[in-house]
Amino acid sequence: MSLEAAGAGEHSPLGHVPSQPGWNCRACGLAWPCGPARESLIAEYEGNTTALSLYLAACLHEAIDDLRELDVRSTGGCGGVFDRFLGWIDQQPKPDQMPPHEPRVGP
């Protein structure tokens, strides 16, 4: 599956898309998905973590293929790619788990 087939361009309107084969963000140079890419993906998938996980799993699969062909000294290898692509999704607060807004008391 190519990156285009996975739809990365359509999910990152601000240009925070991966640059292959190193999988760094084209806009900021950080490991993709960078913070802005994650925010964009969360907004695009509107809290549907199952669909977001499937999309990122497809990206993960392609990234592993790309990264294992590169020099480990320049990429850091494939060791942390699962956490990088999928580990952060469950750390996002779910709307029903967020504490209720409490009015501010004081001056």
SVG drawing of the C-alpha trace seen along z (x, -y; Angstrom):
<svg xmlns="http://www.w3.org/2000/svg" viewBox="-20 -40 45 44">
<polyline fill="none" stroke="black" stroke-width="0.4" points="0.0,0.0 1.4,-3.4 1.2,-6.4 -1.2,-8.0 -3.4,-4.9 -3.5,-5.3 -4.6,-8.9 -2.0,-10.8 -2.3,-13.9 -6.0,-14.3 -5.7,-14.0 -3.1,-16.7 -4.3,-19.9 -1.5,-22.0 1.3,-20.1 2.3,-18.0 2.6,-14.9 5.4,-12.3 8.4,-12.4 9.4,-8.9 11.5,-6.9 12.5,-8.5 9.0,-9.2 9.7,-12.7 7.2,-15.5 7.7,-17.6 6.6,-20.8 8.5,-20.7 11.1,-17.9 9.9,-16.0 9.1,-12.3 5.7,-11.8 3.0,-11.9 4.2,-15.1 2.0,-17.1 0.2,-19.1 -0.3,-16.0 -1.8,-14.2 -4.2,-17.1 -5.2,-17.2 -5.8,-13.5 -7.9,-13.6 -10.0,-16.4 -10.4,-14.6 -11.5,-11.3 -13.8,-13.1 -13.0,-10.8 -13.4,-7.6 -10.3,-5.9 -11.0,-2.7 -10.8,-4.3 -7.8,-6.4 -6.0,-3.3 -6.6,-1.4 -5.3,-4.4 -2.2,-4.7 -1.6,-0.9 -1.4,-1.1 1.1,-3.9 3.0,-1.9 3.2,1.1 4.7,-1.1 7.0,-2.9 8.5,0.4 9.2,1.5 10.9,-1.8 12.8,-2.2 14.3,1.3 15.9,0.5 17.6,-2.6 20.8,-3.0 19.8,-2.6 22.2,-5.4 20.2,-7.9 16.7,-6.7 16.8,-5.2 15.6,-1.9 12.1,-0.4 12.2,0.1 9.8,-2.7 7.5,-2.9 4.5,-1.2 4.4,-3.8 5.1,-6.6 2.2,-5.6 -0.3,-4.0 0.7,-4.3 -0.5,-7.9 -4.1,-7.3 -5.4,-5.7 -3.8,-8.6 -6.2,-11.1 -9.1,-12.0 -12.4,-10.7 -15.4,-13.2 -17.2,-11.0 -14.1,-10.7 -13.3,-14.4 -14.1,-16.1 -17.1,-18.4 -16.4,-22.1 -16.5,-23.8 -17.2,-27.5 -14.4,-29.6 -14.9,-31.1 -13.3,-34.3 -12.5,-37.8"/>
</svg>
